[in-house]
Amino acid sequence: MKKRRVKSRSKPRPKTGTSKLRYAFLFIFILLIYLFVQGDNGFLKYLELRREKTRLMKKIEELKKENQLLQNEIELLTNNYRYIEKMARERHQMGKEGEKIYIINPPRE
């Protein structure tokens, strides 16, 4: 018969490889979280870009409205004689022959 060796029940050896592996995974996990939140393409950058996109879309809409108003004014100035006369009177203080123009300045403070 073969003799079996009986292992003594001494203190278990610490598993250094396993704890190092855990720390490595923990470090990688923390790094990934950091990059996800703070990196160049992180979540915070995404939120910032989304706000910027919303602001730019509003600006585009405002500019489209302003462009439409200017197109309408161009149409009036090229085709409507009465509108041209009105603009000349208001903006350049012009009047018809024989008319007197009174300019009232606002009071000074």
ChimeraX commands (.cxc) that place a marker at each C-alpha (Angstrom):
marker #1 position 0.00,0.00,0.00 radius 0.5
marker #1 position 1.02,3.46,-0.77 radius 0.5
marker #1 position 1.23,5.92,1.95 radius 0.5
marker #1 position -0.75,9.04,1.50 radius 0.5
marker #1 position 0.57,12.27,2.56 radius 0.5
marker #1 position -1.70,14.11,4.85 radius 0.5
marker #1 position -1.54,17.78,4.41 radius 0.5
marker #1 position -1.25,19.66,7.57 radius 0.5
marker #1 position -3.83,22.27,8.24 radius 0.5
marker #1 position -1.55,25.17,8.59 radius 0.5
marker #1 position -2.34,28.74,7.68 radius 0.5
marker #1 position -3.43,29.03,4.07 radius 0.5
marker #1 position -1.03,30.92,1.88 radius 0.5
marker #1 position -2.28,34.26,0.71 radius 0.5
marker #1 position -3.18,34.31,-2.94 radius 0.5
marker #1 position -1.17,37.27,-4.11 radius 0.5
marker #1 position -1.97,36.77,-7.78 radius 0.5
marker #1 position -5.70,36.94,-7.19 radius 0.5
marker #1 position -5.61,40.15,-5.16 radius 0.5
marker #1 position -3.34,41.80,-7.73 radius 0.5
marker #1 position -5.78,40.78,-10.43 radius 0.5
marker #1 position -8.66,42.27,-8.47 radius 0.5
marker #1 position -6.82,45.55,-8.06 radius 0.5
marker #1 position -6.00,45.57,-11.76 radius 0.5
marker #1 position -9.67,45.04,-12.68 radius 0.5
marker #1 position -10.74,47.69,-10.19 radius 0.5
marker #1 position -8.22,50.14,-11.62 radius 0.5
marker #1 position -9.37,49.43,-15.18 radius 0.5
marker #1 position -13.01,49.80,-14.14 radius 0.5
marker #1 position -12.36,53.15,-12.45 radius 0.5
marker #1 position -10.39,54.30,-15.49 radius 0.5
marker #1 position -13.23,53.35,-17.82 radius 0.5
marker #1 position -15.75,55.19,-15.65 radius 0.5
marker #1 position -13.52,58.26,-15.63 radius 0.5
marker #1 position -13.09,58.17,-19.41 radius 0.5
marker #1 position -16.82,57.67,-19.87 radius 0.5
marker #1 position -17.63,60.73,-17.78 radius 0.5
marker #1 position -14.67,63.07,-18.29 radius 0.5
marker #1 position -12.92,62.01,-21.51 radius 0.5
marker #1 position -12.91,63.84,-24.83 radius 0.5
marker #1 position -15.94,61.85,-25.92 radius 0.5
marker #1 position -17.33,61.46,-22.42 radius 0.5
marker #1 position -20.84,61.93,-21.15 radius 0.5
marker #1 position -20.22,65.48,-19.93 radius 0.5
marker #1 position -18.88,66.45,-23.35 radius 0.5
marker #1 position -21.96,64.87,-24.91 radius 0.5
marker #1 position -24.25,66.97,-22.72 radius 0.5
marker #1 position -22.30,70.11,-23.55 radius 0.5
marker #1 position -22.52,69.39,-27.27 radius 0.5
marker #1 position -26.23,68.71,-26.99 radius 0.5
marker #1 position -26.81,72.08,-25.33 radius 0.5
marker #1 position -24.72,73.74,-28.04 radius 0.5
marker #1 position -26.75,72.02,-30.73 radius 0.5
marker #1 position -30.01,73.23,-29.18 radius 0.5
marker #1 position -28.67,76.78,-28.97 radius 0.5
marker #1 position -27.52,76.69,-32.59 radius 0.5
marker #1 position -30.86,75.30,-33.78 radius 0.5
marker #1 position -32.67,78.20,-32.08 radius 0.5
marker #1 position -30.23,80.64,-33.68 radius 0.5
marker #1 position -30.88,79.08,-37.10 radius 0.5
marker #1 position -34.63,79.48,-36.64 radius 0.5
marker #1 position -34.20,83.14,-35.65 radius 0.5
marker #1 position -32.00,83.76,-38.67 radius 0.5
marker #1 position -34.51,82.05,-40.98 radius 0.5
marker #1 position -37.26,84.35,-39.67 radius 0.5
marker #1 position -35.05,87.40,-40.09 radius 0.5
marker #1 position -34.13,86.25,-43.60 radius 0.5
marker #1 position -37.80,85.89,-44.51 radius 0.5
marker #1 position -38.55,89.41,-43.24 radius 0.5
marker #1 position -35.67,90.79,-45.28 radius 0.5
marker #1 position -36.87,88.92,-48.38 radius 0.5
marker #1 position -40.32,90.43,-47.90 radius 0.5
marker #1 position -38.82,93.91,-47.55 radius 0.5
marker #1 position -36.75,93.39,-50.72 radius 0.5
marker #1 position -39.91,92.36,-52.55 radius 0.5
marker #1 position -41.73,95.48,-51.32 radius 0.5
marker #1 position -38.83,97.79,-52.18 radius 0.5
marker #1 position -38.58,96.44,-55.72 radius 0.5
marker #1 position -42.30,96.33,-56.57 radius 0.5
marker #1 position -44.29,98.68,-54.28 radius 0.5
marker #1 position -43.97,102.41,-54.97 radius 0.5
marker #1 position -45.98,103.40,-51.87 radius 0.5
marker #1 position -43.68,101.38,-49.61 radius 0.5
marker #1 position -40.63,103.02,-51.17 radius 0.5
marker #1 position -42.17,106.46,-50.53 radius 0.5
marker #1 position -43.01,105.53,-46.93 radius 0.5
marker #1 position -39.44,104.34,-46.27 radius 0.5
marker #1 position -37.99,107.50,-47.81 radius 0.5
marker #1 position -40.18,109.65,-45.58 radius 0.5
marker #1 position -39.47,107.72,-42.38 radius 0.5
marker #1 position -35.79,106.94,-42.73 radius 0.5
marker #1 position -34.47,109.91,-44.64 radius 0.5
marker #1 position -36.88,112.66,-43.52 radius 0.5
marker #1 position -37.92,113.29,-47.10 radius 0.5
marker #1 position -41.21,114.85,-48.06 radius 0.5
marker #1 position -43.25,115.76,-51.07 radius 0.5
marker #1 position -42.73,119.08,-52.76 radius 0.5
marker #1 position -44.26,121.82,-50.64 radius 0.5
marker #1 position -44.43,119.70,-47.47 radius 0.5
marker #1 position -42.77,120.87,-44.27 radius 0.5
marker #1 position -41.00,118.29,-42.17 radius 0.5
marker #1 position -40.80,118.75,-38.44 radius 0.5
marker #1 position -38.22,116.74,-36.56 radius 0.5
marker #1 position -38.83,116.42,-32.84 radius 0.5
marker #1 position -35.82,115.35,-30.84 radius 0.5
marker #1 position -36.37,113.46,-27.58 radius 0.5
marker #1 position -35.65,115.46,-24.42 radius 0.5
marker #1 position -32.10,115.19,-23.11 radius 0.5
marker #1 position -31.55,113.74,-19.68 radius 0.5
marker link #1:1,2 radius 0.2
marker link #1:2,3 radius 0.2
marker link #1:3,4 radius 0.2
marker link #1:4,5 radius 0.2
marker link #1:5,6 radius 0.2
marker link #1:6,7 radius 0.2
marker link #1:7,8 radius 0.2
marker link #1:8,9 radius 0.2
marker link #1:9,10 radius 0.2
marker link #1:10,11 radius 0.2
marker link #1:11,12 radius 0.2
marker link #1:12,13 radius 0.2
marker link #1:13,14 radius 0.2
marker link #1:14,15 radius 0.2
marker link #1:15,16 radius 0.2
marker link #1:16,17 radius 0.2
marker link #1:17,18 radius 0.2
marker link #1:18,19 radius 0.2
marker link #1:19,20 radius 0.2
marker link #1:20,21 radius 0.2
marker link #1:21,22 radius 0.2
marker link #1:22,23 radius 0.2
marker link #1:23,24 radius 0.2
marker link #1:24,25 radius 0.2
marker link #1:25,26 radius 0.2
marker link #1:26,27 radius 0.2
marker link #1:27,28 radius 0.2
marker link #1:28,29 radius 0.2
marker link #1:29,30 radius 0.2
marker link #1:30,31 radius 0.2
marker link #1:31,32 radius 0.2
marker link #1:32,33 radius 0.2
marker link #1:33,34 radius 0.2
marker link #1:34,35 radius 0.2
marker link #1:35,36 radius 0.2
marker link #1:36,37 radius 0.2
marker link #1:37,38 radius 0.2
marker link #1:38,39 radius 0.2
marker link #1:39,40 radius 0.2
marker link #1:40,41 radius 0.2
marker link #1:41,42 radius 0.2
marker link #1:42,43 radius 0.2
marker link #1:43,44 radius 0.2
marker link #1:44,45 radius 0.2
marker link #1:45,46 radius 0.2
marker link #1:46,47 radius 0.2
marker link #1:47,48 radius 0.2
marker link #1:48,49 radius 0.2
marker link #1:49,50 radius 0.2
marker link #1:50,51 radius 0.2
marker link #1:51,52 radius 0.2
marker link #1:52,53 radius 0.2
marker link #1:53,54 radius 0.2
marker link #1:54,55 radius 0.2
marker link #1:55,56 radius 0.2
marker link #1:56,57 radius 0.2
marker link #1:57,58 radius 0.2
marker link #1:58,59 radius 0.2
marker link #1:59,60 radius 0.2
marker link #1:60,61 radius 0.2
marker link #1:61,62 radius 0.2
marker link #1:62,63 radius 0.2
marker link #1:63,64 radius 0.2
marker link #1:64,65 radius 0.2
marker link #1:65,66 radius 0.2
marker link #1:66,67 radius 0.2
marker link #1:67,68 radius 0.2
marker link #1:68,69 radius 0.2
marker link #1:69,70 radius 0.2
marker link #1:70,71 radius 0.2
marker link #1:71,72 radius 0.2
marker link #1:72,73 radius 0.2
marker link #1:73,74 radius 0.2
marker link #1:74,75 radius 0.2
marker link #1:75,76 radius 0.2
marker link #1:76,77 radius 0.2
marker link #1:77,78 radius 0.2
marker link #1:78,79 radius 0.2
marker link #1:79,80 radius 0.2
marker link #1:80,81 radius 0.2
marker link #1:81,82 radius 0.2
marker link #1:82,83 radius 0.2
marker link #1:83,84 radius 0.2
marker link #1:84,85 radius 0.2
marker link #1:85,86 radius 0.2
marker link #1:86,87 radius 0.2
marker link #1:87,88 radius 0.2
marker link #1:88,89 radius 0.2
marker link #1:89,90 radius 0.2
marker link #1:90,91 radius 0.2
marker link #1:91,92 radius 0.2
marker link #1:92,93 radius 0.2
marker link #1:93,94 radius 0.2
marker link #1:94,95 radius 0.2
marker link #1:95,96 radius 0.2
marker link #1:96,97 radius 0.2
marker link #1:97,98 radius 0.2
marker link #1:98,99 radius 0.2
marker link #1:99,100 radius 0.2
marker link #1:100,101 radius 0.2
marker link #1:101,102 radius 0.2
marker link #1:102,103 radius 0.2
marker link #1:103,104 radius 0.2
marker link #1:104,105 radius 0.2
marker link #1:105,106 radius 0.2
marker link #1:106,107 radius 0.2
marker link #1:107,108 radius 0.2
marker link #1:108,109 radius 0.2
view
